[in-house]
């Protein structure tokens, strides 16, 4: 299967990538390597060859490295990974950048990383050195806020990205699974699933979340599509610089996600989704208390 492509820098990548967080961490029980290899095999076979990992995603980098060794298909994958935020806090000093890159290269079993995301802007200088020595091809910002980007360009986030030709990689594009309508309450999450700790996913907010998911479902019925597919199709419709990277542990959901590439929403439907989303007010932060400490970086001293 061949998916339509979009560009990151000069590279062409599948317009729907594969987010490799949930397959290795944060969303409850982890499957065996063999079961997870089946998901990676399916992603590759179906053309989703832009894979997004991070050093904090459990054994995600190691798993992908094992898959490369097992299949010999490293060159088929546009490989992205991230650094900067750990379980105990944030580090972005130059020495750590180089150290973390070396660690990720070893875990992945590769000589270079196609896209290396940073979490804090103080690390740009060290990352540029990684590009110069061939260990990284492209640089990226993960969770860059509009405020952060305004410090450099003094205009809003998306407009700046469009002006500069910056690709927007949309992680957790299905609202961590909630926009599919699959989950009816926080009790549906496994006991060790971090979504239980997210204030915005409180029991009080779930009726509103389900109302939005139902709205997406109704639009999907016109296209023989699911609520999740409508969500991904909506992101794709925002422009060629947008690439969603939904993740999953199940092949059936992988196939469903990739099927969103065939869903073409009308302008009226695109506007209706935005209107419904903006009307859905969900009190609470989108991260647990510790996570909110990492939402933006402090301004650098002059």
C-alpha positions as CSV (number, residue, x, y, z in Angstrom):
1,X,0.0,0.0,0.0
2,X,1.2,3.5,-0.8
3,X,0.1,6.5,1.1
4,X,0.1,10.1,-0.2
5,X,3.2,11.9,0.8
6,X,4.0,15.3,2.4
7,X,7.4,17.0,2.9
8,X,9.6,17.5,5.9
9,X,12.5,19.6,4.7
10,X,13.4,18.0,1.3
11,X,12.3,14.5,2.4
12,X,9.0,13.1,1.3
13,X,7.1,11.2,4.1
14,X,3.8,9.4,4.4
15,X,1.1,11.9,5.2
16,X,-0.1,9.8,8.2
17,X,2.8,8.7,10.3
18,X,3.1,6.2,13.2
19,X,3.4,7.5,16.8
20,X,5.5,5.0,18.7
21,X,4.7,6.1,22.3
22,X,1.7,4.0,23.2
23,X,3.2,0.8,21.8
24,X,5.9,1.0,24.5
25,X,4.7,3.2,27.4
26,X,2.0,5.2,29.3
27,X,-1.1,3.4,28.0
28,X,-1.4,0.4,30.3
29,X,0.0,-3.1,29.7
30,X,2.8,-3.5,27.1
31,X,2.6,-6.4,24.6
32,X,5.5,-8.8,23.8
33,X,8.1,-7.8,21.3
34,X,6.7,-10.3,18.8
35,X,3.2,-8.8,19.0
36,X,4.6,-5.3,18.7
37,X,6.7,-6.3,15.7
38,X,3.5,-7.3,14.0
39,X,2.2,-3.8,14.4
40,X,5.4,-2.3,13.0
41,X,5.4,-4.8,10.2
42,X,1.9,-3.7,9.3
43,X,2.7,0.0,9.5
44,X,5.6,-0.6,7.1
45,X,3.6,-2.8,4.7
46,X,0.7,-0.3,4.6
47,X,3.0,2.6,3.8
48,X,3.1,4.4,7.2
49,X,6.9,4.8,7.2
50,X,7.3,8.0,9.2
51,X,7.9,6.7,12.7
52,X,8.1,9.0,15.7
53,X,9.7,7.9,19.0
54,X,11.4,9.5,22.0
55,X,14.0,8.6,24.6
56,X,11.2,8.8,27.3
57,X,8.8,6.4,25.6
58,X,9.8,3.3,27.5
59,X,11.6,0.8,25.2
60,X,10.3,2.4,22.0
61,X,13.7,3.3,20.6
62,X,15.0,-0.2,21.5
63,X,12.0,-1.9,19.9
64,X,12.4,0.0,16.7
65,X,16.1,-0.8,16.7
66,X,15.3,-4.5,17.1
67,X,12.9,-4.2,14.2
68,X,15.6,-2.7,12.0
69,X,18.0,-5.5,12.9
70,X,15.3,-8.1,12.3
71,X,14.1,-6.8,8.9
72,X,17.0,-4.8,7.5
73,X,14.6,-2.1,6.4
74,X,16.1,1.0,8.1
75,X,16.3,2.8,4.8
76,X,12.5,2.4,4.3
77,X,11.7,4.4,7.5
78,X,11.8,8.2,8.0
79,X,12.9,8.0,11.6
80,X,12.1,10.7,14.2
81,X,12.9,10.8,17.9
82,X,13.0,13.3,20.7
83,X,14.9,14.3,23.8
84,X,15.0,16.9,26.5
85,X,12.2,15.8,29.0
86,X,12.8,13.0,31.4
87,X,11.0,11.5,34.3
88,X,12.8,13.8,36.7
89,X,12.8,17.1,34.7
90,X,14.2,18.9,31.7
91,X,17.7,19.1,30.4
92,X,18.9,21.0,27.4
93,X,22.5,21.8,28.0
94,X,24.8,21.1,25.0
95,X,26.7,18.2,26.6
96,X,23.4,16.5,27.4
97,X,22.2,17.0,23.8
98,X,25.2,15.2,22.4
99,X,25.1,12.5,25.1
100,X,21.4,11.8,24.5
101,X,21.8,11.7,20.7
102,X,24.6,9.1,21.1
103,X,22.3,7.1,23.4
104,X,19.4,7.2,21.0
105,X,21.6,6.2,18.1
106,X,22.8,3.2,20.1
107,X,19.3,2.2,21.1
108,X,18.0,2.5,17.6
109,X,21.1,0.8,16.1
110,X,21.5,3.4,13.4
111,X,24.2,5.9,12.3
112,X,21.8,8.8,11.9
113,X,18.4,10.1,12.8
114,X,16.2,11.7,10.1
115,X,14.3,14.1,12.4
116,X,15.5,15.0,15.9
117,X,13.1,17.0,18.0
118,X,14.1,19.2,20.9
119,X,11.9,20.2,23.8
120,X,13.6,23.4,24.7
121,X,15.2,26.1,22.6
122,X,18.4,26.5,24.5
123,X,19.7,23.4,22.8
124,X,19.7,24.7,19.2
125,X,23.4,25.3,19.0
126,X,24.3,21.8,20.1
127,X,21.7,20.3,17.8
128,X,23.2,22.2,14.8
129,X,26.5,20.5,15.6
130,X,24.8,17.1,15.3
131,X,23.6,18.1,11.8
132,X,27.0,19.2,10.8
133,X,28.6,15.9,11.8
134,X,25.9,13.8,10.1
135,X,24.2,12.3,13.1
136,X,20.9,14.1,12.5
137,X,19.3,15.3,9.2
138,X,16.5,17.6,10.3
139,X,15.7,19.4,13.5
140,X,12.3,19.8,15.2
141,X,10.6,21.4,18.1
142,X,8.3,19.2,20.2
143,X,5.4,21.1,21.9
144,X,6.7,24.5,20.8
145,X,4.2,27.1,22.0
146,X,3.1,30.2,20.1
147,X,4.9,32.3,22.7
148,X,8.1,30.5,22.1
149,X,7.9,30.9,18.4
150,X,6.9,34.6,18.7
151,X,10.2,35.2,20.5
152,X,11.9,34.4,17.2
153,X,9.3,35.6,14.6
154,X,6.8,37.8,16.4
155,X,3.7,36.3,14.7
156,X,1.3,33.4,15.5
157,X,2.4,29.8,15.5
158,X,0.6,28.3,12.4
159,X,1.0,31.4,10.3
160,X,4.7,31.4,11.1
161,X,5.0,27.7,10.2
162,X,3.3,28.3,6.9
163,X,5.5,31.3,6.1
164,X,8.7,29.5,6.9
165,X,7.7,26.1,5.4
166,X,7.8,24.4,8.8
167,X,6.0,21.1,9.0
168,X,3.6,20.7,11.8
169,X,3.7,17.1,13.2
170,X,0.4,16.6,15.1
171,X,1.0,14.1,18.0
172,X,-1.9,12.5,19.9
173,X,-4.2,13.6,17.0
174,X,-7.0,11.5,18.3
175,X,-7.0,13.3,21.6
176,X,-5.2,10.3,23.2
177,X,-8.0,8.1,21.9
178,X,-10.9,10.0,23.4
179,X,-12.1,11.5,20.1
180,X,-12.8,8.0,18.8
181,X,-15.7,7.6,21.3
182,X,-14.2,4.2,22.4
183,X,-13.8,5.3,26.0
184,X,-16.9,6.2,28.0
185,X,-15.3,7.2,31.3
186,X,-11.9,7.3,33.0
187,X,-12.8,3.9,34.5
188,X,-12.2,2.5,31.0
189,X,-8.5,3.2,31.3
190,X,-6.2,0.5,32.7
191,X,-5.1,1.2,36.3
192,X,-1.5,2.2,35.1
193,X,-2.7,4.3,32.2
194,X,-1.5,7.9,32.6
195,X,-4.7,9.2,31.1
196,X,-6.3,8.6,34.5
197,X,-4.2,11.4,35.9
198,X,-5.0,14.0,33.2
199,X,-7.3,16.7,34.7
200,X,-9.0,17.5,31.3
201,X,-10.1,13.8,31.1
202,X,-12.0,13.9,34.4
203,X,-15.3,12.1,34.8
204,X,-17.1,15.5,34.8
205,X,-15.7,16.3,31.4
206,X,-16.4,13.0,29.7
207,X,-20.0,13.8,28.7
208,X,-18.7,16.8,26.7
209,X,-15.9,14.7,25.2
210,X,-18.4,12.0,24.1
211,X,-20.7,14.7,22.6
212,X,-17.8,15.9,20.5
213,X,-17.0,12.3,19.5
214,X,-20.6,11.7,18.5
215,X,-20.6,14.9,16.4
216,X,-17.5,13.5,14.6
217,X,-19.2,10.1,14.2
218,X,-22.2,11.7,12.5
219,X,-20.0,13.5,10.0
220,X,-18.2,10.2,9.4
221,X,-21.5,8.4,8.6
222,X,-21.7,10.5,5.4
223,X,-18.3,9.1,4.3
224,X,-18.6,5.6,5.7
225,X,-15.8,6.6,8.1
226,X,-15.3,6.5,11.9
227,X,-15.0,9.5,14.3
228,X,-11.3,8.9,14.4
229,X,-10.9,8.9,10.7
230,X,-12.8,12.2,10.5
231,X,-10.5,13.7,13.1
232,X,-7.4,12.7,11.1
233,X,-9.0,13.8,7.8
234,X,-9.7,17.2,9.4
235,X,-6.0,17.6,10.4
236,X,-4.9,16.6,6.9
237,X,-7.3,19.2,5.5
238,X,-5.5,22.0,7.4
239,X,-2.8,22.1,4.7
240,X,0.1,20.2,3.2
241,X,2.4,21.1,6.1
242,X,0.3,19.1,8.6
243,X,1.2,15.4,9.3
244,X,-0.7,13.5,12.0
245,X,1.1,10.6,13.8
246,X,-1.5,8.5,15.5
247,X,-0.2,5.5,17.5
248,X,-1.8,2.2,18.4
249,X,-1.1,-1.2,19.8
250,X,-3.6,-2.9,17.4
251,X,-3.3,-3.6,13.7
252,X,-7.0,-3.1,13.2
253,X,-6.8,0.5,14.6
254,X,-3.6,1.1,12.5
255,X,-5.6,0.2,9.4
256,X,-8.5,2.4,10.5
257,X,-6.1,5.3,11.0
258,X,-4.4,5.0,7.7
259,X,-7.9,4.8,6.0
260,X,-8.4,8.4,6.9
261,X,-6.2,9.4,4.0
262,X,-9.2,8.5,1.7
263,X,-11.7,10.6,3.6
264,X,-12.2,14.0,2.0
265,X,-14.2,16.5,4.0
266,X,-16.1,19.4,2.5
267,X,-15.4,22.9,3.6
268,X,-18.7,22.9,5.5
269,X,-17.7,19.8,7.4
270,X,-14.2,21.2,8.1
271,X,-15.8,24.3,9.5
272,X,-18.3,22.3,11.5
273,X,-15.6,20.2,13.2
274,X,-13.7,23.4,14.2
275,X,-16.9,25.0,15.5
276,X,-17.8,21.9,17.6
277,X,-14.3,21.6,19.0
278,X,-14.1,25.3,19.9
279,X,-17.5,25.1,21.6
280,X,-16.4,22.1,23.8
281,X,-15.0,23.7,26.9
282,X,-13.1,21.2,29.1
283,X,-11.9,22.7,32.5
284,X,-8.6,21.4,33.7
285,X,-5.1,21.1,32.4
286,X,-4.2,18.7,29.5
287,X,-1.2,17.4,31.6
288,X,-1.0,16.1,35.1
289,X,0.5,18.6,37.7
290,X,4.1,17.6,37.0
291,X,3.6,18.0,33.3
292,X,2.3,21.5,33.5
293,X,5.8,22.6,34.8
294,X,7.2,21.7,31.4
295,X,4.8,23.5,29.1
296,X,7.1,26.3,28.0
297,X,10.7,27.2,28.3
298,X,11.9,30.4,30.1
299,X,13.2,33.2,28.0
300,X,17.0,33.1,27.5
301,X,18.9,35.8,29.2
302,X,20.3,38.5,26.9
